[in-house]
Amino acid sequence: MGSIEKLAHIDYLLVILGFFAILFAAKEIIEIFSYFKKKFRIKTGSEEDKETIENRIKTLEKHDNWQYQEILKDPYFQPVIEEKEQVMLPAKMRWGGSEDADGVAVDIKMEGNPEFFEINFEEELNIMMEINGKWFYKAPETKTVDLMPAFFESEIKEGQVLTLKMFAPPATGENDESQGDDWAVNYYTEMKKMPELRIRYEAVEDL
């Protein structure tokens, strides 16, 4: 009976107020801790572990992308070129692999040795291109590619016709599931506008 009487005399209002006071104090402590944590850039062990894992993932993604781009430049993986019918714009380019790809080719009648030769793209395409036996790579965000290295080791005669050949492998190395039933073996890219060539030739001095 004594215990029951003691329970009956407990001031439950004070108990409830005390409980909420403890919750309020805990909230204030957490907010104060968060303030100083942000101000002095204090990191908990779990946050450091999470940041370490995220940095490792980013590093691996960058390395994988870099490795993929380097593989594209390897002669073994460069497309086998086969001449086909004339292509009309917009051109649908297909990449099934280094030995199975449909690209776009442009014939260029040269006026002699160039001293300036570049290609400008308006579209954000992932392009591999070949001219005069030299391969070049253009990332989607790249607008201009200098093609002069293709002419460092050979002399171009006036009237000589060179063919610029362009292919479009997937930028990420992965095919797009939304592109159709053959998405697992083929990757498609549409070129709506031809790139612009800027060529300046060496001056010919009269003897």
Buried (B, 14 or more C-beta within 10 A) or exposed (E): EEEEEEEEEEEEEEEEEEEEEEEEEEEEEEEEEEEEEEEEEEEEEEEEEEEEEEEEEEEEEEEEBEEBBEEBEEEEBBBEEEEEEEBEEEBEBBBBEBEEBBBBBBEBEBBBBBEEBBBEBEBEBBBBBBBBEBBBBBEEEEEEBEBEEBBEEEEBEEEBEBEBBBBBBBBBBEBEEEBEEEEEEBBBBEBEEBBEBEBEBEEEEEE
